[in-house]
Every structure is written in C-alpha cells, then in structure tokens.
Amino acid sequence: MAVALANGAADTLTRSLAVELAPVRVNAISPDVIDTGAWDALGEQGKVDLFADHSERHPARRIGTAANVAETVLFAMSNSFLTGVTLAVDGGEALT
C-alpha cells in the first residue's frame, strides 16, 4: 500500500511540475524490479526466488535490467514533445 501511495504521489508531482515549470519538460521513470545490486542483501537464493516469482507474473517473463531503464531515460530525454508523463519500465506488471 505504501509503495502505491508513493508512486501515485510521484506521478501527480510529475504532472504538476510539468505544468508549473513549462516549457521545461518534466517526466518520471517508474521501474519495477530491476536486476541491480540493490537485491544482493537478500542473498543469492533469496534473489533467485524473488526474480523467479516476479518473472512468472510479468507478461515479459523476465526481470528488467539497468540497460532497460537507461534506454527509457534516453527516450524521454530525446523526445522534445514528451512532458508530464511517468513511463513504467515494468515488464507489463501493471497489466496483471
């Protein structure tokens, strides 16, 4: 519940800032579980189990990578007509 509230607040802030700071563009990237060192504290088996569970539920059937997030950031930066949006990098998780 707390994550949903935080994500909703970040999305609202993105849209509000895009209006307030126009013509400066404001966008956000909202990744789901991404394979980074952030998950190392779970231990190797804990990380494997978490990734397997998430992969099973995502339409993409895999965990995202830092490269997937970086590609989205580059897209948002290069599209000069994109503003006030939150781009989900979540393997389709929001669809399930």
Secondary structure, DSSP 8 states (H G I E B T S, - for coil): -HHHHHHHHHHHHHHHHHHHTTTS---EEEE-SEESGGGGGGHHHHHHHHHHHHHHHSTT-S-EEHHHHHHHHHHHHH-TT--S-EEEESTTGGG-
